Amino acid sequence: MSDNIEHNDGWLWMPVRTKPRQEKKLAAYCKIHNIGCYLPLLRRMHHYEKSNAEFKLPMFPGYIFCQINNDTYSTIVRSNTVLFKIDLDETGEAQLIKELLSIRQLETLAMENKLIIKPELEPGTPVTIKSGPFRDIEGIVSFRNNRCRITINIEMLGQSVSTEVNIENVDKN
């Protein structure tokens, strides 16, 4: 299994709900068992009195994205970290792949603490970023000062990822 986020016949990318704080453990288990998975992470710094510590936390707590079939799902269930999977058909998988590729592009910003996770989406205007490193990413915008906040939806999880871009870099859909 490859770590590339792409469709492979006989396998589907699906969100997998984990037990609390078990996302990294399941990602390691998948890697050992050659199961494709993607766990987007956020970088967090904590400042102690005499030192600093860096933590990498799941962008979507309780979820990891795995490329699985019935056999590999049985394998990851044996890890004792899985609660359930969100079943998708090929159309749902195609949408998820598109969303995951957008998230992967934004993950660099996440590691720089420039992403904001929102548990709920607010109504906004659908847009496409027209230039820069996030060109062709679609999202929902909410204005703030002279910049706009672009939200990439992970609809099946009811969550989103946001970043700010200059207003001149977006087109209304």
N, C-alpha and C positions, 0 to 999 in steps of 0.2 A: 504494500500500500504506500502510496506517495503522500507527502504532505501538501501537494498541490490541491487547491480547491477547484475541482472540475468534475463533471459528470463522468462516471464510468459505468458501463452496462453491468447490471446485476448488483449494483451498490447504490445507495441513496444517502446523501447528506441529510442529517436530521439533528435537531436539538435534543440533547439528552439531559434530563433533570438529575442532578446529583444530590446526595445527602449533603447537609450543611458542611461547608468548608472542605469538600472532597474533590473539587475541580482539578487541582494540580495532581492529586493522587491518581485520578482516572486518566488524565493526559499521559502520565508516566506509564500507567498500565497499558494504555492503547499503543504507545510507542514500543514497549516490550513485545506486545503481541502483534505488531505490524498492522495496526488498524489506523486508518487515516483519521486524524482529529485536528481540531483547531480550537485553541483556548486564547482569545484575545485578552491581553493584560494591560493594566494601568500601573504606572509607577507612582508610588507614594513615598514621601520622605517624612520621617518623624525626628524631631529635634529633642534630644535629651539634654540634660544639664551639661554633660561633658563630651557628648558625641552625637553623631547623626546616624540614622539607620534608614536604609532604602528597602522598601517592600514592593513586590509586584503582585497586585491583586487582580482577580478576575474582573473583566469589564462588565460581565453579566453574572452576578453572583448566583450560584446554583445551576449554571448551565455550561455545557461544553458541546461543541458541534462535532459529530462523528460521522464518518462515511461507513455505513454498515449495511448488512443484510441480516436475515434471520439467524444464521450461524454466528456471525460476529456479535450480534446483540446478545446472544446467549453467553458468549465469552465475556463481554464487558459486565453483564449482570453478575457473573461469578466474582468480580472484583469487590463486591460488597460496598460499592460506592454509588450505585445507580438506583434512583427511585422509579423513573419511567422515561420513555422516549415520546417525542411528539411525532406521530406518524405523518409522513408526507407522501404524496404521489409525485410523479415526475414534473408536473407543473409547479407544485409547491417547492420541490427541490430546486428547480431552475430559478425561482424567485429568491430562495434562500442563498444559493450560490452567488447571485448578483449582489445581495446584501452583504454577504461575508467578504466578497472581494472589495467592496467599498470600505468595510470595517478594517480590512487588512491594510488598505492604503492609508487610512487614518491612524493606524496603530502607532506609527512613528510619533505623531503628535501626542498620543496617549502617554508614551514613554517620556515626553517632555512636559507632562502635566498640563496640556493645553486642551484636553477633551473634557467634556462634562457629560455625565450619564444622567438621563432623566427617566424616572420610572413611568411617567405618563406623558403623552404628547399633547401639546396645545394646538388648537386649530391654526393653520397658516397657509401661505401661498406655496404651491408646489413649484420648485425651481430646479434648474440644472446649472452647475458651475461651468462657465464657458472658457476659463483659462486657468493656468497655473497647474500645480501638481495634482489637483483633484478634478481636473477637467472631465466633463461628462458624468460626474456623480450627481445623482438626483436626490433631492431632499425637500424638506419643508422649512420655510424661513420665518424667523421672527426678528424684527428690527430692534437694534439697540445702538444708540448713538449713530455714527456714520458707518457702522459695520453691520453685517447681518449674521445671524446665527443659523447655520445649516444643520438640519437634523436628519440623520439617516435612520430610517425605521427598521426595526426587527419586529415586524407585526405579530408574528406568532408568539413572541415572548412578551409583547406589550411594553417594550422598552425601546430606547433610542440612544444614539450617540450624536453629540453636537460639537461643532467647531465654528469659529468665527472667520469670515472672509470679507473682503471689501465688497461693498454693494455693487460696484461696477463689474465684478467678476461673475455675476449670476444673470441668467435669463429666466423669465417666467415661462412655465410649461404651457 
